[in-house]
Amino acid sequence: SSGINAEYGGSGKSNINDAIKWVLGEQSKKSLRGTHSEDIIFSGSESLPPSNSAEVSLTFDNSKGESSISHKFFTIKRRLERGSGKNEYFINGENAKLRDIKSIAMESGIGKSSLAIISQGTVSEIAESKPEDRRFIFEEAAGVSKYKSRKKDALNKLLSTTSALDKIRSIRIELERQIKPLKKQSEKAKLFLEKKTALKDIEISILGKDISNFQKKLFSENSELKEKELLRDALSDDLSFVLKQINEKDDFKIRIDNEIQSLFQTLEEISTNLEDLNKSNNKSKNINQLIIKGKISSSSEGKSKAIKEELEKLDETLH
């Protein structure tokens, strides 16, 4: 009839069944008749090479608004890549999380435990299952499980919120307990800041006065330094003049010393000459006396000359 498809033996019913379960978020490898997650990827055949990924898309008719998705038709898709193991979910081409896919499955009544997908042996498992397990299957088929799941999520959120509120109350009690000492500390901190600000103002004032005094002292020191420098320059000029005079005196002294040395040499020469002259005079006197006494033979003229010289010397001595 319209809207119903039938598959007969040997046409791959189990593969289609596994593909629908897998796109709806099935995680059990055993349920998908495999041992590894990549076993669902086509491994190749004699005529076809192996595929690098597996991908299944399932489109829903939401014209009656049974799903929370705000589209008349929407498509969920799951993709697995070989090697990297990257597993992705999509809703209308946009990335989604596994819980979003499972939520759609529960809303549509085709969850993992529903009777929408019945594999081989499922009927016997239902018949042999415990009453509480069978009840869960029927609730899943009737669409009650999605509300139970929502209730469970709401209770978990409520429990989490209650726990958070308890923590907040504990924190509040602890904070209220700390308010009084914190208030005292705050007042002390404010007083400290006020005193610190006042101290800073005083320090700035003192520092300003110190700077002014140091500037005056620096000006005075600079003036005195300039005077000292002028005095130093004047003393330097005087020293240069004195050194120049000393050098001139040294030159004059050297010149005098040389002249004195020369005079001493001249004096020595004169003394030597005088001695020689005295010796010569004495010798001449002795000779004249010997001639007069006749001890040295001489002519009458020689004797007259010797007597005359002796008389002249005697006359010089008397005068």
C-alpha positions as YAML, in Angstrom:
chain: A
units: angstrom
residues:
- id: 1
  name: SER
  ca: [0.00, 0.00, 0.00]
- id: 2
  name: SER
  ca: [1.01, 3.66, -0.24]
- id: 3
  name: GLY
  ca: [3.88, 4.67, 2.09]
- id: 4
  name: ILE
  ca: [5.00, 1.09, 2.76]
- id: 5
  name: ASN
  ca: [8.14, -0.54, 1.33]
- id: 6
  name: ALA
  ca: [8.79, -4.23, 1.54]
- id: 7
  name: GLU
  ca: [12.15, -6.02, 1.25]
- id: 8
  name: TYR
  ca: [12.37, -9.74, 0.68]
- id: 9
  name: GLY
  ca: [15.07, -12.27, 1.48]
- id: 10
  name: GLY
  ca: [18.54, -11.79, 0.02]
- id: 11
  name: SER
  ca: [18.06, -8.08, -0.78]
- id: 12
  name: GLY
  ca: [20.13, -6.72, 2.16]
- id: 13
  name: LYS
  ca: [17.44, -6.18, 4.78]
- id: 14
  name: SER
  ca: [19.93, -6.51, 7.63]
- id: 15
  name: ASN
  ca: [22.27, -3.96, 6.06]
- id: 16
  name: ILE
  ca: [19.42, -1.44, 5.77]
- id: 17
  name: ASN
  ca: [18.38, -2.19, 9.35]
- id: 18
  name: ASP
  ca: [21.97, -1.72, 10.62]
- id: 19
  name: ALA
  ca: [22.33, 1.52, 8.61]
- id: 20
  name: ILE
  ca: [19.17, 2.98, 10.19]
- id: 21
  name: LYS
  ca: [20.31, 1.99, 13.69]
- id: 22
  name: TRP
  ca: [23.79, 3.40, 13.05]
- id: 23
  name: VAL
  ca: [22.55, 6.79, 11.78]
- id: 24
  name: LEU
  ca: [20.27, 7.00, 14.84]
- id: 25
  name: GLY
  ca: [23.37, 6.81, 17.08]
- id: 26
  name: GLU
  ca: [23.91, 3.10, 17.73]
- id: 27
  name: GLN
  ca: [27.27, 2.63, 19.55]
- id: 28
  name: SER
  ca: [27.31, -1.16, 20.04]
- id: 29
  name: LYS
  ca: [29.61, -2.86, 17.50]
- id: 30
  name: LYS
  ca: [28.06, -6.23, 18.30]
- id: 31
  name: SER
  ca: [24.58, -4.88, 17.50]
- id: 32
  name: LEU
  ca: [25.95, -3.77, 14.12]
- id: 33
  name: ARG
  ca: [27.47, -7.24, 13.51]
- id: 34
  name: GLY
  ca: [31.05, -6.06, 13.72]
- id: 35
  name: THR
  ca: [34.12, -6.00, 16.00]
- id: 36
  name: HIS
  ca: [35.59, -2.60, 15.11]
- id: 37
  name: SER
  ca: [33.94, 0.73, 14.35]
- id: 38
  name: GLU
  ca: [35.53, 0.80, 10.85]
- id: 39
  name: ASP
  ca: [33.93, -2.57, 9.96]
- id: 40
  name: ILE
  ca: [30.90, -0.65, 8.67]
- id: 41
  name: ILE
  ca: [33.06, 1.03, 5.99]
- id: 42
  name: PHE
  ca: [33.07, -0.73, 2.61]
- id: 43
  name: SER
  ca: [36.30, -2.73, 2.41]
- id: 44
  name: GLY
  ca: [36.23, -3.20, -1.37]
- id: 45
  name: SER
  ca: [35.54, -6.05, -3.76]
- id: 46
  name: GLU
  ca: [36.99, -7.57, -6.90]
- id: 47
  name: SER
  ca: [35.56, -4.78, -9.03]
- id: 48
  name: LEU
  ca: [35.39, -1.85, -6.56]
- id: 49
  name: PRO
  ca: [38.13, -0.28, -4.43]
- id: 50
  name: PRO
  ca: [37.66, 0.18, -0.65]
- id: 51
  name: SER
  ca: [35.96, 3.34, 0.55]
- id: 52
  name: ASN
  ca: [37.60, 5.89, 2.87]
- id: 53
  name: SER
  ca: [34.41, 6.65, 4.76]
- id: 54
  name: ALA
  ca: [30.89, 5.53, 5.56]
- id: 55
  name: GLU
  ca: [27.94, 7.87, 5.46]
- id: 56
  name: VAL
  ca: [24.19, 7.38, 6.04]
- id: 57
  name: SER
  ca: [21.45, 10.02, 5.67]
- id: 58
  name: LEU
  ca: [17.87, 9.59, 6.91]
- id: 59
  name: THR
  ca: [15.14, 12.07, 5.98]
- id: 60
  name: PHE
  ca: [12.04, 12.58, 8.17]
- id: 61
  name: ASP
  ca: [8.61, 13.90, 7.22]
- id: 62
  name: ASN
  ca: [7.72, 16.36, 9.97]
- id: 63
  name: SER
  ca: [4.61, 17.79, 8.34]
- id: 64
  name: LYS
  ca: [2.56, 16.83, 11.43]
- id: 65
  name: GLY
  ca: [5.03, 18.58, 13.74]
- id: 66
  name: GLU
  ca: [5.82, 15.50, 15.80]
- id: 67
  name: SER
  ca: [9.46, 16.54, 16.15]
- id: 68
  name: SER
  ca: [10.89, 19.62, 17.84]
- id: 69
  name: ILE
  ca: [12.74, 20.46, 14.60]
- id: 70
  name: SER
  ca: [11.00, 23.46, 13.01]
- id: 71
  name: HIS
  ca: [11.12, 22.08, 9.45]
- id: 72
  name: LYS
  ca: [8.55, 20.18, 7.42]
- id: 73
  name: PHE
  ca: [11.29, 17.83, 6.28]
- id: 74
  name: PHE
  ca: [14.68, 17.37, 7.94]
- id: 75
  name: THR
  ca: [17.63, 15.06, 7.40]
- id: 76
  name: ILE
  ca: [19.98, 13.55, 9.93]
- id: 77
  name: LYS
  ca: [23.35, 12.23, 8.79]
- id: 78
  name: ARG
  ca: [26.25, 10.33, 10.33]
- id: 79
  name: ARG
  ca: [29.72, 10.08, 8.82]
- id: 80
  name: LEU
  ca: [32.76, 7.98, 9.83]
- id: 81
  name: GLU
  ca: [36.25, 8.35, 8.28]
- id: 82
  name: ARG
  ca: [38.75, 5.50, 7.97]
- id: 83
  name: GLY
  ca: [42.10, 5.90, 9.73]
- id: 84
  name: SER
  ca: [41.33, 9.01, 11.77]
- id: 85
  name: GLY
  ca: [38.17, 7.51, 13.26]
- id: 86
  name: LYS
  ca: [36.47, 10.90, 12.98]
- id: 87
  name: ASN
  ca: [32.75, 10.42, 13.74]
- id: 88
  name: GLU
  ca: [30.38, 13.29, 12.90]
- id: 89
  name: TYR
  ca: [26.61, 13.91, 13.16]
- id: 90
  name: PHE
  ca: [24.62, 16.42, 11.12]
- id: 91
  name: ILE
  ca: [21.08, 17.82, 11.15]
- id: 92
  name: ASN
  ca: [20.18, 19.52, 7.87]
- id: 93
  name: GLY
  ca: [23.88, 19.76, 7.03]
- id: 94
  name: GLU
  ca: [24.88, 21.44, 10.29]
- id: 95
  name: ASN
  ca: [27.06, 19.77, 12.92]
- id: 96
  name: ALA
  ca: [25.08, 18.20, 15.75]
- id: 97
  name: LYS
  ca: [25.70, 16.14, 18.90]
- id: 98
  name: LEU
  ca: [24.75, 12.52, 19.57]
- id: 99
  name: ARG
  ca: [22.20, 13.53, 22.21]
- id: 100
  name: ASP
  ca: [20.43, 15.71, 19.60]
- id: 101
  name: ILE
  ca: [20.15, 12.68, 17.28]
- id: 102
  name: LYS
  ca: [18.87, 10.45, 20.10]
- id: 103
  name: SER
  ca: [16.32, 13.10, 21.07]
- id: 104
  name: ILE
  ca: [14.95, 13.14, 17.49]
- id: 105
  name: ALA
  ca: [14.84, 9.32, 17.52]
- id: 106
  name: MET
  ca: [12.79, 9.27, 20.74]
- id: 107
  name: GLU
  ca: [10.45, 11.99, 19.46]
- id: 108
  name: SER
  ca: [9.89, 9.99, 16.27]
- id: 109
  name: GLY
  ca: [9.30, 6.72, 18.11]
- id: 110
  name: ILE
  ca: [12.20, 4.90, 16.43]
- id: 111
  name: GLY
  ca: [14.64, 4.78, 19.32]
- id: 112
  name: LYS
  ca: [17.02, 1.93, 19.99]
- id: 113
  name: SER
  ca: [14.58, 0.02, 22.18]
- id: 114
  name: SER
  ca: [11.42, 0.77, 20.16]
- id: 115
  name: LEU
  ca: [9.56, -1.74, 18.02]
- id: 116
  name: ALA
  ca: [10.08, 0.41, 14.92]
- id: 117
  name: ILE
  ca: [13.24, -1.61, 14.16]
- id: 118
  name: ILE
  ca: [12.92, -5.35, 14.74]
- id: 119
  name: SER
  ca: [15.95, -7.45, 13.97]
- id: 120
  name: GLN
  ca: [16.28, -11.21, 13.79]
- id: 121
  name: GLY
  ca: [15.46, -12.73, 17.19]
- id: 122
  name: THR
  ca: [13.91, -9.51, 18.51]
- id: 123
  name: VAL
  ca: [10.42, -11.07, 18.87]
- id: 124
  name: SER
  ca: [11.75, -14.00, 20.88]
- id: 125
  name: GLU
  ca: [13.80, -11.60, 23.07]
- id: 126
  name: ILE
  ca: [10.65, -9.57, 23.78]
- id: 127
  name: ALA
  ca: [8.72, -12.71, 24.66]
- id: 128
  name: GLU
  ca: [11.44, -14.04, 26.94]
- id: 129
  name: SER
  ca: [12.31, -10.67, 28.57]
- id: 130
  name: LYS
  ca: [11.41, -9.70, 32.13]
- id: 131
  name: PRO
  ca: [8.17, -7.77, 32.70]
- id: 132
  name: GLU
  ca: [10.01, -4.54, 33.58]
- id: 133
  name: ASP
  ca: [12.17, -4.82, 30.42]
- id: 134
  name: ARG
  ca: [9.08, -5.59, 28.31]
- id: 135
  name: ARG
  ca: [7.32, -2.57, 29.83]
- id: 136
  name: PHE
  ca: [10.24, -0.34, 28.82]
- id: 137
  name: ILE
  ca: [9.99, -1.66, 25.22]
- id: 138
  name: PHE
  ca: [6.28, -0.99, 25.03]
- id: 139
  name: GLU
  ca: [6.74, 2.51, 26.49]
- id: 140
  name: GLU
  ca: [9.39, 3.16, 23.85]
- id: 141
  name: ALA
  ca: [7.02, 1.97, 21.11]
- id: 142
  name: ALA
  ca: [4.19, 4.09, 22.49]
- id: 143
  name: GLY
  ca: [6.38, 7.20, 22.56]
- id: 144
  name: VAL
  ca: [6.22, 7.46, 26.34]
- id: 145
  name: SER
  ca: [9.97, 6.98, 26.79]
- id: 146
  name: LYS
  ca: [10.77, 10.40, 25.35]
- id: 147
  name: TYR
  ca: [8.69, 12.04, 28.07]
- id: 148
  name: LYS
  ca: [10.29, 9.84, 30.67]
- id: 149
  name: SER
  ca: [13.68, 10.79, 29.32]
- id: 150
  name: ARG
  ca: [12.74, 14.45, 29.45]
- id: 151
  name: LYS
  ca: [11.42, 13.93, 32.99]
- id: 152
  name: LYS
  ca: [14.71, 12.26, 33.94]
- id: 153
  name: ASP
  ca: [16.69, 15.10, 32.39]
- id: 154
  name: ALA
  ca: [14.49, 17.64, 34.18]
- id: 155
  name: LEU
  ca: [14.94, 15.80, 37.49]
- id: 156
  name: ASN
  ca: [18.69, 15.65, 36.95]
- id: 157
  name: LYS
  ca: [18.74, 19.38, 36.18]
- id: 158
  name: LEU
  ca: [16.54, 20.01, 39.23]
- id: 159
  name: LEU
  ca: [18.88, 17.93, 41.37]
- id: 160
  name: SER
  ca: [21.87, 19.79, 39.93]
- id: 161
  name: THR
  ca: [20.11, 23.12, 40.52]
- id: 162
  name: THR
  ca: [19.21, 22.10, 44.08]
- id: 163
  name: SER
  ca: [22.82, 21.10, 44.71]
- id: 164
  name: ALA
  ca: [23.98, 24.40, 43.24]
- id: 165
  name: LEU
  ca: [21.49, 26.26, 45.46]
- id: 166
  name: ASP
  ca: [22.80, 24.39, 48.51]
- id: 167
  name: LYS
  ca: [26.33, 25.40, 47.57]
- id: 168
  name: ILE
  ca: [25.17, 28.99, 47.08]
- id: 169
  name: ARG
  ca: [23.48, 28.93, 50.50]
- id: 170
  name: SER
  ca: [26.67, 27.57, 52.08]
- id: 171
  name: ILE
  ca: [28.70, 30.24, 50.34]
- id: 172
  name: ARG
  ca: [26.22, 32.89, 51.42]
- id: 173
  name: ILE
  ca: [26.36, 31.73, 55.06]
- id: 174
  name: GLU
  ca: [30.16, 31.74, 54.92]
- id: 175
  name: LEU
  ca: [30.19, 35.19, 53.33]
- id: 176
  name: GLU
  ca: [27.75, 36.53, 55.93]
- id: 177
  name: ARG
  ca: [30.03, 35.10, 58.61]
- id: 178
  name: GLN
  ca: [32.97, 36.90, 57.05]
- id: 179
  name: ILE
  ca: [31.12, 40.20, 56.52]
- id: 180
  name: LYS
  ca: [31.84, 41.61, 60.00]
- id: 181
  name: PRO
  ca: [35.61, 40.99, 60.00]
- id: 182
  name: LEU
  ca: [35.72, 42.05, 56.36]
- id: 183
  name: LYS
  ca: [33.85, 45.25, 57.24]
- id: 184
  name: LYS
  ca: [36.38, 45.97, 59.99]
- id: 185
  name: GLN
  ca: [39.21, 45.23, 57.59]
- id: 186
  name: SER
  ca: [37.56, 47.50, 55.03]
- id: 187
  name: GLU
  ca: [37.36, 50.34, 57.56]
- id: 188
  name: LYS
  ca: [41.01, 49.80, 58.49]
- id: 189
  name: ALA
  ca: [41.90, 49.75, 54.80]
- id: 190
  name: LYS
  ca: [40.03, 53.02, 54.21]
- id: 191
  name: LEU
  ca: [41.75, 54.61, 57.23]
- id: 192
  name: PHE
  ca: [45.09, 53.32, 55.95]
- id: 193
  name: LEU
  ca: [44.43, 54.81, 52.52]
- id: 194
  name: GLU
  ca: [43.46, 58.14, 54.06]
- id: 195
  name: LYS
  ca: [46.62, 58.19, 56.20]
- id: 196
  name: LYS
  ca: [48.68, 57.08, 53.25]
- id: 197
  name: THR
  ca: [47.25, 59.91, 51.13]
- id: 198
  name: ALA
  ca: [47.93, 62.45, 53.88]
- id: 199
  name: LEU
  ca: [51.46, 61.10, 54.34]
- id: 200
  name: LYS
  ca: [52.02, 61.30, 50.62]
- id: 201
  name: ASP
  ca: [50.91, 64.95, 50.61]
- id: 202
  name: ILE
  ca: [53.29, 65.71, 53.50]
- id: 203
  name: GLU
  ca: [56.14, 63.90, 51.78]
- id: 204
  name: ILE
  ca: [55.46, 65.83, 48.59]
- id: 205
  name: SER
  ca: [55.49, 69.11, 50.51]
- id: 206
  name: ILE
  ca: [58.75, 68.22, 52.28]
- id: 207
  name: LEU
  ca: [60.23, 67.02, 49.04]
- id: 208
  name: GLY
  ca: [59.25, 70.32, 47.38]
- id: 209
  name: LYS
  ca: [60.97, 72.30, 50.13]
- id: 210
  name: ASP
  ca: [64.03, 70.08, 49.93]
- id: 211
  name: ILE
  ca: [64.16, 70.57, 46.18]
- id: 212
  name: SER
  ca: [63.92, 74.35, 46.62]
- id: 213
  name: ASN
  ca: [66.68, 74.35, 49.23]
- id: 214
  name: PHE
  ca: [68.88, 72.13, 47.12]
- id: 215
  name: GLN
  ca: [68.33, 74.38, 44.11]
- id: 216
  name: LYS
  ca: [69.40, 77.43, 46.16]
- id: 217
  name: LYS
  ca: [72.39, 75.57, 47.51]
- id: 218
  name: LEU
  ca: [73.26, 74.40, 44.03]
- id: 219
  name: PHE
  ca: [73.08, 77.98, 42.73]
- id: 220
  name: SER
  ca: [75.34, 79.14, 45.57]
- id: 221
  name: GLU
  ca: [77.76, 76.29, 44.97]
- id: 222
  name: ASN
  ca: [77.82, 77.06, 41.25]
- id: 223
  name: SER
  ca: [78.60, 80.74, 41.97]
- id: 224
  name: GLU
  ca: [81.37, 79.78, 44.37]
- id: 225
  name: LEU
  ca: [82.67, 77.29, 41.85]
- id: 226
  name: LYS
  ca: [82.85, 80.00, 39.18]
- id: 227
  name: GLU
  ca: [84.78, 82.25, 41.61]
- id: 228
  name: LYS
  ca: [87.16, 79.40, 42.39]
- id: 229
  name: GLU
  ca: [87.63, 78.78, 38.70]
- id: 230
  name: LEU
  ca: [88.44, 82.46, 38.11]
- id: 231
  name: LEU
  ca: [90.90, 82.39, 41.02]
- id: 232
  name: ARG
  ca: [92.39, 79.19, 39.65]
- id: 233
  name: ASP
  ca: [92.83, 80.81, 36.23]
- id: 234
  name: ALA
  ca: [94.49, 83.87, 37.84]
- id: 235
  name: LEU
  ca: [96.80, 81.69, 39.95]
- id: 236
  name: SER
  ca: [97.58, 79.66, 36.87]
- id: 237
  name: ASP
  ca: [98.63, 82.84, 35.03]
- id: 238
  name: ASP
  ca: [100.74, 83.93, 38.03]
- id: 239
  name: LEU
  ca: [102.32, 80.52, 38.22]
- id: 240
  name: SER
  ca: [103.15, 80.66, 34.52]
- id: 241
  name: PHE
  ca: [104.74, 84.08, 35.00]
- id: 242
  name: VAL
  ca: [106.76, 82.90, 38.02]
- id: 243
  name: LEU
  ca: [107.88, 79.78, 36.19]
- id: 244
  name: LYS
  ca: [108.90, 81.96, 33.30]
- id: 245
  name: GLN
  ca: [110.92, 84.21, 35.65]
- id: 246
  name: ILE
  ca: [112.45, 81.17, 37.30]
- id: 247
  name: ASN
  ca: [113.47, 79.88, 33.90]
- id: 248
  name: GLU
  ca: [114.95, 83.27, 33.06]
- id: 249
  name: LYS
  ca: [116.79, 83.36, 36.44]
- id: 250
  name: ASP
  ca: [118.04, 79.88, 35.80]
- id: 251
  name: ASP
  ca: [119.39, 80.98, 32.44]
- id: 252
  name: PHE
  ca: [121.01, 84.07, 34.06]
- id: 253
  name: LYS
  ca: [122.47, 81.91, 36.84]
- id: 254
  name: ILE
  ca: [123.88, 79.49, 34.31]
- id: 255
  name: ARG
  ca: [125.39, 82.40, 32.40]
- id: 256
  name: ILE
  ca: [126.91, 83.89, 35.62]
- id: 257
  name: ASP
  ca: [128.17, 80.46, 36.62]
- id: 258
  name: ASN
  ca: [129.82, 80.12, 33.24]
- id: 259
  name: GLU
  ca: [131.35, 83.60, 33.55]
- id: 260
  name: ILE
  ca: [132.59, 82.82, 37.09]
- id: 261
  name: GLN
  ca: [134.05, 79.58, 35.85]
- id: 262
  name: SER
  ca: [135.76, 81.47, 33.05]
- id: 263
  name: LEU
  ca: [137.13, 84.04, 35.56]
- id: 264
  name: PHE
  ca: [138.40, 81.26, 37.78]
- id: 265
  name: GLN
  ca: [140.18, 79.76, 34.81]
- id: 266
  name: THR
  ca: [141.60, 83.20, 33.92]
- id: 267
  name: LEU
  ca: [142.67, 83.72, 37.57]
- id: 268
  name: GLU
  ca: [144.36, 80.37, 37.60]
- id: 269
  name: GLU
  ca: [146.14, 81.25, 34.40]
- id: 270
  name: ILE
  ca: [147.23, 84.66, 35.88]
- id: 271
  name: SER
  ca: [148.38, 82.96, 39.07]
- id: 272
  name: THR
  ca: [150.34, 80.50, 37.04]
- id: 273
  name: ASN
  ca: [151.85, 83.31, 34.99]
- id: 274
  name: LEU
  ca: [152.72, 85.26, 38.16]
- id: 275
  name: GLU
  ca: [154.41, 82.28, 39.62]
- id: 276
  name: ASP
  ca: [156.29, 81.80, 36.41]
- id: 277
  name: LEU
  ca: [157.14, 85.50, 36.38]
- id: 278
  name: ASN
  ca: [158.31, 85.46, 40.00]
- id: 279
  name: LYS
  ca: [160.37, 82.47, 39.28]
- id: 280
  name: SER
  ca: [161.79, 84.25, 36.25]
- id: 281
  name: ASN
  ca: [162.46, 87.43, 38.29]
- id: 282
  name: ASN
  ca: [164.10, 85.49, 41.05]
- id: 283
  name: LYS
  ca: [166.20, 83.68, 38.53]
- id: 284
  name: SER
  ca: [167.10, 86.97, 36.82]
- id: 285
  name: LYS
  ca: [167.93, 88.53, 40.22]
- id: 286
  name: ASN
  ca: [170.12, 85.64, 41.13]
- id: 287
  name: ILE
  ca: [171.89, 85.86, 37.82]
- id: 288
  name: ASN
  ca: [172.49, 89.61, 38.20]
- id: 289
  name: GLN
  ca: [173.87, 89.10, 41.71]
- id: 290
  name: LEU
  ca: [176.13, 86.33, 40.53]
- id: 291
  name: ILE
  ca: [177.42, 88.57, 37.71]
- id: 292
  name: ILE
  ca: [178.03, 91.46, 40.17]
- id: 293
  name: LYS
  ca: [179.85, 89.15, 42.57]
- id: 294
  name: GLY
  ca: [181.91, 87.85, 39.69]
- id: 295
  name: LYS
  ca: [180.82, 84.31, 40.06]
- id: 296
  name: ILE
  ca: [179.57, 84.41, 36.49]
- id: 297
  name: SER
  ca: [181.97, 85.76, 33.95]
- id: 298
  name: SER
  ca: [180.58, 88.62, 31.92]
- id: 299
  name: SER
  ca: [181.77, 91.63, 29.97]
- id: 300
  name: SER
  ca: [181.95, 95.01, 31.53]
- id: 301
  name: GLU
  ca: [178.78, 96.00, 29.71]
- id: 302
  name: GLY
  ca: [176.98, 92.99, 31.14]
- id: 303
  name: LYS
  ca: [178.13, 93.83, 34.64]
- id: 304
  name: SER
  ca: [176.99, 97.47, 34.17]
- id: 305
  name: LYS
  ca: [173.57, 96.31, 32.99]
- id: 306
  name: ALA
  ca: [173.21, 93.90, 35.95]
- id: 307
  name: ILE
  ca: [174.15, 96.61, 38.45]
- id: 308
  name: LYS
  ca: [171.74, 99.06, 36.77]
- id: 309
  name: GLU
  ca: [168.82, 96.50, 36.98]
- id: 310
  name: GLU
  ca: [169.55, 95.80, 40.63]
- id: 311
  name: LEU
  ca: [169.53, 99.52, 41.38]
- id: 312
  name: GLU
  ca: [166.20, 99.98, 39.58]
- id: 313
  name: LYS
  ca: [164.63, 97.12, 41.57]
- id: 314
  name: LEU
  ca: [165.98, 98.54, 44.76]
- id: 315
  name: ASP
  ca: [164.60, 101.94, 43.84]
- id: 316
  name: GLU
  ca: [161.16, 100.40, 43.08]
- id: 317
  name: THR
  ca: [161.25, 98.65, 46.40]
- id: 318
  name: LEU
  ca: [162.06, 101.84, 48.26]
- id: 319
  name: HIS
  ca: [159.30, 103.77, 46.54]
...
